[in-house]
Structures are given as structure tokens and as C-alpha cells.
Amino acid sequence: MTPDMKELMSSSGLDIVGGTPAHFREVLKSDIAKWQKVVSVANIKVAN
């Protein structure tokens, strides 16, 4: 990754980390569960 891309991602609030595909899968599962709860509690609906 170029230094410019790293700076762009960092300035956008993204954390650049490394890891295995299995770890990434676990992070995604955790994030999906977290945001599903937020959407449910806030009763957020998709607009047509």
C-alpha cells in the first residue's frame, strides 16, 4: 500500500491492520452482530 493511500485511510478514520482470513471473518461476524442490534433497537428501515 502506498504512503498516500495509508494517509487517506487514516485521515478517514480507518485503522489499517493485518491478520489472517479467519481473524477477518471473526471481525466481520462481530461487527455484523453489533450493527444488527443497533438497527433493530433503533427500528431503522430501508427506504424505498
mmCIF file of the N, C-alpha and C atoms, coordinates in Angstrom:
data_MODEL
# 
_entry.id   MODEL 
# 
loop_
_atom_site.group_PDB 
_atom_site.id 
_atom_site.type_symbol 
_atom_site.label_atom_id 
_atom_site.label_alt_id 
_atom_site.label_comp_id 
_atom_site.label_asym_id 
_atom_site.label_entity_id 
_atom_site.label_seq_id 
_atom_site.pdbx_PDB_ins_code 
_atom_site.Cartn_x 
_atom_site.Cartn_y 
_atom_site.Cartn_z 
_atom_site.occupancy 
_atom_site.B_iso_or_equiv 
_atom_site.pdbx_formal_charge 
_atom_site.auth_seq_id 
_atom_site.auth_comp_id 
_atom_site.auth_asym_id 
_atom_site.auth_atom_id 
_atom_site.pdbx_PDB_model_num 
ATOM 1   N N  . MET A 1 1  ? 0.854   -1.165  0.000  1.00 0.00 ? 1  MET A N  1 
ATOM 2   C CA . MET A 1 1  ? 0.000   0.000   0.000  1.00 0.00 ? 1  MET A CA 1 
ATOM 3   C C  . MET A 1 1  ? 0.903   1.232   0.000  1.00 0.00 ? 1  MET A C  1 
ATOM 4   N N  . THR A 1 2  ? 0.539   2.210   -0.808 1.00 0.00 ? 2  THR A N  1 
ATOM 5   C CA . THR A 1 2  ? 1.351   3.411   -0.916 1.00 0.00 ? 2  THR A CA 1 
ATOM 6   C C  . THR A 1 2  ? 1.170   4.287   0.323  1.00 0.00 ? 2  THR A C  1 
ATOM 7   N N  . PRO A 1 3  ? 2.164   5.117   0.629  1.00 0.00 ? 3  PRO A N  1 
ATOM 8   C CA . PRO A 1 3  ? 2.032   6.039   1.757  1.00 0.00 ? 3  PRO A CA 1 
ATOM 9   C C  . PRO A 1 3  ? 0.821   6.967   1.608  1.00 0.00 ? 3  PRO A C  1 
ATOM 10  N N  . ASP A 1 4  ? 0.531   7.385   0.381  1.00 0.00 ? 4  ASP A N  1 
ATOM 11  C CA . ASP A 1 4  ? -0.636  8.259   0.157  1.00 0.00 ? 4  ASP A CA 1 
ATOM 12  C C  . ASP A 1 4  ? -1.927  7.550   0.517  1.00 0.00 ? 4  ASP A C  1 
ATOM 13  N N  . MET A 1 5  ? -2.033  6.279   0.153  1.00 0.00 ? 5  MET A N  1 
ATOM 14  C CA . MET A 1 5  ? -3.247  5.514   0.460  1.00 0.00 ? 5  MET A CA 1 
ATOM 15  C C  . MET A 1 5  ? -3.369  5.312   1.965  1.00 0.00 ? 5  MET A C  1 
ATOM 16  N N  . LYS A 1 6  ? -2.261  5.018   2.630  1.00 0.00 ? 6  LYS A N  1 
ATOM 17  C CA . LYS A 1 6  ? -2.284  4.870   4.092  1.00 0.00 ? 6  LYS A CA 1 
ATOM 18  C C  . LYS A 1 6  ? -2.763  6.157   4.753  1.00 0.00 ? 6  LYS A C  1 
ATOM 19  N N  . GLU A 1 7  ? -2.252  7.290   4.285  1.00 0.00 ? 7  GLU A N  1 
ATOM 20  C CA . GLU A 1 7  ? -2.652  8.586   4.852  1.00 0.00 ? 7  GLU A CA 1 
ATOM 21  C C  . GLU A 1 7  ? -4.129  8.849   4.607  1.00 0.00 ? 7  GLU A C  1 
ATOM 22  N N  . LEU A 1 8  ? -4.608  8.560   3.406  1.00 0.00 ? 8  LEU A N  1 
ATOM 23  C CA . LEU A 1 8  ? -6.017  8.755   3.085  1.00 0.00 ? 8  LEU A CA 1 
ATOM 24  C C  . LEU A 1 8  ? -6.906  7.909   3.986  1.00 0.00 ? 8  LEU A C  1 
ATOM 25  N N  . MET A 1 9  ? -6.539  6.664   4.164  1.00 0.00 ? 9  MET A N  1 
ATOM 26  C CA . MET A 1 9  ? -7.338  5.772   5.005  1.00 0.00 ? 9  MET A CA 1 
ATOM 27  C C  . MET A 1 9  ? -7.300  6.223   6.458  1.00 0.00 ? 9  MET A C  1 
ATOM 28  N N  . SER A 1 10 ? -6.133  6.587   6.960  1.00 0.00 ? 10 SER A N  1 
ATOM 29  C CA . SER A 1 10 ? -6.003  7.047   8.340  1.00 0.00 ? 10 SER A CA 1 
ATOM 30  C C  . SER A 1 10 ? -6.798  8.328   8.570  1.00 0.00 ? 10 SER A C  1 
ATOM 31  N N  . SER A 1 11 ? -6.734  9.244   7.631  1.00 0.00 ? 11 SER A N  1 
ATOM 32  C CA . SER A 1 11 ? -7.453  10.509  7.789  1.00 0.00 ? 11 SER A CA 1 
ATOM 33  C C  . SER A 1 11 ? -8.963  10.322  7.665  1.00 0.00 ? 11 SER A C  1 
ATOM 34  N N  . SER A 1 12 ? -9.376  9.175   7.118  1.00 0.00 ? 12 SER A N  1 
ATOM 35  C CA . SER A 1 12 ? -10.802 8.855   7.013  1.00 0.00 ? 12 SER A CA 1 
ATOM 36  C C  . SER A 1 12 ? -11.299 8.084   8.232  1.00 0.00 ? 12 SER A C  1 
ATOM 37  N N  . GLY A 1 13 ? -10.409 7.869   9.211  1.00 0.00 ? 13 GLY A N  1 
ATOM 38  C CA . GLY A 1 13 ? -10.801 7.175   10.426 1.00 0.00 ? 13 GLY A CA 1 
ATOM 39  C C  . GLY A 1 13 ? -10.679 5.667   10.353 1.00 0.00 ? 13 GLY A C  1 
ATOM 40  N N  . LEU A 1 14 ? -9.985  5.171   9.345  1.00 0.00 ? 14 LEU A N  1 
ATOM 41  C CA . LEU A 1 14 ? -9.820  3.726   9.198  1.00 0.00 ? 14 LEU A CA 1 
ATOM 42  C C  . LEU A 1 14 ? -8.522  3.279   9.847  1.00 0.00 ? 14 LEU A C  1 
ATOM 43  N N  . ASP A 1 15 ? -8.570  2.147   10.538 1.00 0.00 ? 15 ASP A N  1 
ATOM 44  C CA . ASP A 1 15 ? -7.376  1.561   11.131 1.00 0.00 ? 15 ASP A CA 1 
ATOM 45  C C  . ASP A 1 15 ? -6.866  0.467   10.215 1.00 0.00 ? 15 ASP A C  1 
ATOM 46  N N  . ILE A 1 16 ? -5.620  0.569   9.820  1.00 0.00 ? 16 ILE A N  1 
ATOM 47  C CA . ILE A 1 16 ? -5.013  -0.418  8.947  1.00 0.00 ? 16 ILE A CA 1 
ATOM 48  C C  . ILE A 1 16 ? -4.389  -1.493  9.830  1.00 0.00 ? 16 ILE A C  1 
ATOM 49  N N  . VAL A 1 17 ? -4.861  -2.705  9.681  1.00 0.00 ? 17 VAL A N  1 
ATOM 50  C CA . VAL A 1 17 ? -4.342  -3.822  10.474 1.00 0.00 ? 17 VAL A CA 1 
ATOM 51  C C  . VAL A 1 17 ? -4.106  -5.017  9.562  1.00 0.00 ? 17 VAL A C  1 
ATOM 52  N N  . GLY A 1 18 ? -3.320  -5.934  10.031 1.00 0.00 ? 18 GLY A N  1 
ATOM 53  C CA . GLY A 1 18 ? -3.074  -7.161  9.294  1.00 0.00 ? 18 GLY A CA 1 
ATOM 54  C C  . GLY A 1 18 ? -3.656  -8.328  10.063 1.00 0.00 ? 18 GLY A C  1 
ATOM 55  N N  . GLY A 1 19 ? -3.747  -9.445  9.423  1.00 0.00 ? 19 GLY A N  1 
ATOM 56  C CA . GLY A 1 19 ? -4.244  -10.629 10.096 1.00 0.00 ? 19 GLY A CA 1 
ATOM 57  C C  . GLY A 1 19 ? -4.582  -11.714 9.106  1.00 0.00 ? 19 GLY A C  1 
ATOM 58  N N  . THR A 1 20 ? -5.086  -12.787 9.641  1.00 0.00 ? 20 THR A N  1 
ATOM 59  C CA . THR A 1 20 ? -5.442  -13.937 8.807  1.00 0.00 ? 20 THR A CA 1 
ATOM 60  C C  . THR A 1 20 ? -6.863  -13.784 8.269  1.00 0.00 ? 20 THR A C  1 
ATOM 61  N N  . PRO A 1 21 ? -7.195  -14.507 7.235  1.00 0.00 ? 21 PRO A N  1 
ATOM 62  C CA . PRO A 1 21 ? -8.576  -14.510 6.753  1.00 0.00 ? 21 PRO A CA 1 
ATOM 63  C C  . PRO A 1 21 ? -9.560  -14.955 7.840  1.00 0.00 ? 21 PRO A C  1 
ATOM 64  N N  . ALA A 1 22 ? -9.160  -15.909 8.666  1.00 0.00 ? 22 ALA A N  1 
ATOM 65  C CA . ALA A 1 22 ? -10.041 -16.370 9.743  1.00 0.00 ? 22 ALA A CA 1 
ATOM 66  C C  . ALA A 1 22 ? -10.310 -15.259 10.751 1.00 0.00 ? 22 ALA A C  1 
ATOM 67  N N  . HIS A 1 23 ? -9.286  -14.487 11.074 1.00 0.00 ? 23 HIS A N  1 
ATOM 68  C CA . HIS A 1 23 ? -9.482  -13.368 12.009 1.00 0.00 ? 23 HIS A CA 1 
ATOM 69  C C  . HIS A 1 23 ? -10.404 -12.315 11.390 1.00 0.00 ? 23 HIS A C  1 
ATOM 70  N N  . PHE A 1 24 ? -10.195 -12.026 10.116 1.00 0.00 ? 24 PHE A N  1 
ATOM 71  C CA . PHE A 1 24 ? -11.048 -11.051 9.428  1.00 0.00 ? 24 PHE A CA 1 
ATOM 72  C C  . PHE A 1 24 ? -12.502 -11.513 9.436  1.00 0.00 ? 24 PHE A C  1 
ATOM 73  N N  . ARG A 1 25 ? -12.723 -12.804 9.221  1.00 0.00 ? 25 ARG A N  1 
ATOM 74  C CA . ARG A 1 25 ? -14.076 -13.365 9.247  1.00 0.00 ? 25 ARG A CA 1 
ATOM 75  C C  . ARG A 1 25 ? -14.710 -13.153 10.623 1.00 0.00 ? 25 ARG A C  1 
ATOM 76  N N  . GLU A 1 26 ? -13.951 -13.365 11.683 1.00 0.00 ? 26 GLU A N  1 
ATOM 77  C CA . GLU A 1 26 ? -14.473 -13.171 13.040 1.00 0.00 ? 26 GLU A CA 1 
ATOM 78  C C  . GLU A 1 26 ? -14.787 -11.710 13.315 1.00 0.00 ? 26 GLU A C  1 
ATOM 79  N N  . VAL A 1 27 ? -13.945 -10.819 12.829 1.00 0.00 ? 27 VAL A N  1 
ATOM 80  C CA . VAL A 1 27 ? -14.200 -9.381  12.994 1.00 0.00 ? 27 VAL A CA 1 
ATOM 81  C C  . VAL A 1 27 ? -15.495 -9.005  12.278 1.00 0.00 ? 27 VAL A C  1 
ATOM 82  N N  . LEU A 1 28 ? -15.673 -9.504  11.056 1.00 0.00 ? 28 LEU A N  1 
ATOM 83  C CA . LEU A 1 28 ? -16.893 -9.206  10.309 1.00 0.00 ? 28 LEU A CA 1 
ATOM 84  C C  . LEU A 1 28 ? -18.131 -9.754  11.019 1.00 0.00 ? 28 LEU A C  1 
ATOM 85  N N  . LYS A 1 29 ? -18.053 -10.989 11.508 1.00 0.00 ? 29 LYS A N  1 
ATOM 86  C CA . LYS A 1 29 ? -19.191 -11.574 12.225 1.00 0.00 ? 29 LYS A CA 1 
ATOM 87  C C  . LYS A 1 29 ? -19.551 -10.734 13.438 1.00 0.00 ? 29 LYS A C  1 
ATOM 88  N N  . SER A 1 30 ? -18.537 -10.283 14.169 1.00 0.00 ? 30 SER A N  1 
ATOM 89  C CA . SER A 1 30 ? -18.763 -9.457  15.358 1.00 0.00 ? 30 SER A CA 1 
ATOM 90  C C  . SER A 1 30 ? -19.385 -8.113  14.986 1.00 0.00 ? 30 SER A C  1 
ATOM 91  N N  . ASP A 1 31 ? -18.846 -7.471  13.943 1.00 0.00 ? 31 ASP A N  1 
ATOM 92  C CA . ASP A 1 31 ? -19.381 -6.178  13.507 1.00 0.00 ? 31 ASP A CA 1 
ATOM 93  C C  . ASP A 1 31 ? -20.818 -6.302  13.012 1.00 0.00 ? 31 ASP A C  1 
ATOM 94  N N  . ILE A 1 32 ? -21.107 -7.348  12.262 1.00 0.00 ? 32 ILE A N  1 
ATOM 95  C CA . ILE A 1 32 ? -22.472 -7.547  11.757 1.00 0.00 ? 32 ILE A CA 1 
ATOM 96  C C  . ILE A 1 32 ? -23.445 -7.721  12.917 1.00 0.00 ? 32 ILE A C  1 
ATOM 97  N N  . ALA A 1 33 ? -23.070 -8.524  13.910 1.00 0.00 ? 33 ALA A N  1 
ATOM 98  C CA . ALA A 1 33 ? -23.943 -8.726  15.067 1.00 0.00 ? 33 ALA A CA 1 
ATOM 99  C C  . ALA A 1 33 ? -24.173 -7.416  15.805 1.00 0.00 ? 33 ALA A C  1 
ATOM 100 N N  . LYS A 1 34 ? -23.121 -6.628  15.966 1.00 0.00 ? 34 LYS A N  1 
ATOM 101 C CA . LYS A 1 34 ? -23.235 -5.344  16.671 1.00 0.00 ? 34 LYS A CA 1 
ATOM 102 C C  . LYS A 1 34 ? -24.195 -4.406  15.938 1.00 0.00 ? 34 LYS A C  1 
ATOM 103 N N  . TRP A 1 35 ? -23.997 -4.268  14.630 1.00 0.00 ? 35 TRP A N  1 
ATOM 104 C CA . TRP A 1 35 ? -24.818 -3.327  13.874 1.00 0.00 ? 35 TRP A CA 1 
ATOM 105 C C  . TRP A 1 35 ? -26.245 -3.837  13.657 1.00 0.00 ? 35 TRP A C  1 
ATOM 106 N N  . GLN A 1 36 ? -26.445 -5.150  13.621 1.00 0.00 ? 36 GLN A N  1 
ATOM 107 C CA . GLN A 1 36 ? -27.810 -5.676  13.551 1.00 0.00 ? 36 GLN A CA 1 
ATOM 108 C C  . GLN A 1 36 ? -28.588 -5.251  14.791 1.00 0.00 ? 36 GLN A C  1 
ATOM 109 N N  . LYS A 1 37 ? -27.935 -5.305  15.948 1.00 0.00 ? 37 LYS A N  1 
ATOM 110 C CA . LYS A 1 37 ? -28.587 -4.896  17.184 1.00 0.00 ? 37 LYS A CA 1 
ATOM 111 C C  . LYS A 1 37 ? -28.922 -3.410  17.152 1.00 0.00 ? 37 LYS A C  1 
ATOM 112 N N  . VAL A 1 38 ? -27.993 -2.586  16.687 1.00 0.00 ? 38 VAL A N  1 
ATOM 113 C CA . VAL A 1 38 ? -28.235 -1.140  16.597 1.00 0.00 ? 38 VAL A CA 1 
ATOM 114 C C  . VAL A 1 38 ? -29.420 -0.864  15.689 1.00 0.00 ? 38 VAL A C  1 
ATOM 115 N N  . VAL A 1 39 ? -29.451 -1.501  14.523 1.00 0.00 ? 39 VAL A N  1 
ATOM 116 C CA . VAL A 1 39 ? -30.538 -1.293  13.571 1.00 0.00 ? 39 VAL A CA 1 
ATOM 117 C C  . VAL A 1 39 ? -31.867 -1.736  14.170 1.00 0.00 ? 39 VAL A C  1 
ATOM 118 N N  . SER A 1 40 ? -31.869 -2.862  14.866 1.00 0.00 ? 40 SER A N  1 
ATOM 119 C CA . SER A 1 40 ? -33.088 -3.379  15.473 1.00 0.00 ? 40 SER A CA 1 
ATOM 120 C C  . SER A 1 40 ? -33.608 -2.460  16.585 1.00 0.00 ? 40 SER A C  1 
ATOM 121 N N  . VAL A 1 41 ? -32.727 -2.079  17.493 1.00 0.00 ? 41 VAL A N  1 
ATOM 122 C CA . VAL A 1 41 ? -33.125 -1.235  18.628 1.00 0.00 ? 41 VAL A CA 1 
ATOM 123 C C  . VAL A 1 41 ? -33.601 0.139   18.148 1.00 0.00 ? 41 VAL A C  1 
ATOM 124 N N  . ALA A 1 42 ? -32.944 0.678   17.126 1.00 0.00 ? 42 ALA A N  1 
ATOM 125 C CA . ALA A 1 42 ? -33.316 1.991   16.599 1.00 0.00 ? 42 ALA A CA 1 
ATOM 126 C C  . ALA A 1 42 ? -34.463 1.915   15.601 1.00 0.00 ? 42 ALA A C  1 
ATOM 127 N N  . ASN A 1 43 ? -34.923 0.699   15.317 1.00 0.00 ? 43 ASN A N  1 
ATOM 128 C CA . ASN A 1 43 ? -36.015 0.475   14.363 1.00 0.00 ? 43 ASN A CA 1 
ATOM 129 C C  . ASN A 1 43 ? -35.733 1.138   13.010 1.00 0.00 ? 43 ASN A C  1 
ATOM 130 N N  . ILE A 1 44 ? -34.533 0.948   12.526 1.00 0.00 ? 44 ILE A N  1 
ATOM 131 C CA . ILE A 1 44 ? -34.122 1.527   11.254 1.00 0.00 ? 44 ILE A CA 1 
ATOM 132 C C  . ILE A 1 44 ? -34.656 0.669   10.114 1.00 0.00 ? 44 ILE A C  1 
ATOM 133 N N  . LYS A 1 45 ? -35.252 1.298   9.148  1.00 0.00 ? 45 LYS A N  1 
ATOM 134 C CA . LYS A 1 45 ? -35.821 0.605   7.979  1.00 0.00 ? 45 LYS A CA 1 
ATOM 135 C C  . LYS A 1 45 ? -35.171 1.109   6.702  1.00 0.00 ? 45 LYS A C  1 
ATOM 136 N N  . VAL A 1 46 ? -35.119 0.260   5.700  1.00 0.00 ? 46 VAL A N  1 
ATOM 137 C CA . VAL A 1 46 ? -34.593 0.645   4.396  1.00 0.00 ? 46 VAL A CA 1 
ATOM 138 C C  . VAL A 1 46 ? -35.645 1.449   3.665  1.00 0.00 ? 46 VAL A C  1 
ATOM 139 N N  . ALA A 1 47 ? -35.246 2.595   3.149  1.00 0.00 ? 47 ALA A N  1 
ATOM 140 C CA . ALA A 1 47 ? -36.169 3.432   2.373  1.00 0.00 ? 47 ALA A CA 1 
ATOM 141 C C  . ALA A 1 47 ? -36.301 2.876   0.959  1.00 0.00 ? 47 ALA A C  1 
ATOM 142 N N  . ASN A 1 48 ? -37.486 2.965   0.396  1.00 0.00 ? 48 ASN A N  1 
ATOM 143 C CA . ASN A 1 48 ? -37.707 2.503   -0.975 1.00 0.00 ? 48 ASN A CA 1 
ATOM 144 C C  . ASN A 1 48 ? -37.442 3.590   -1.955 1.00 0.00 ? 48 ASN A C  1 
# 
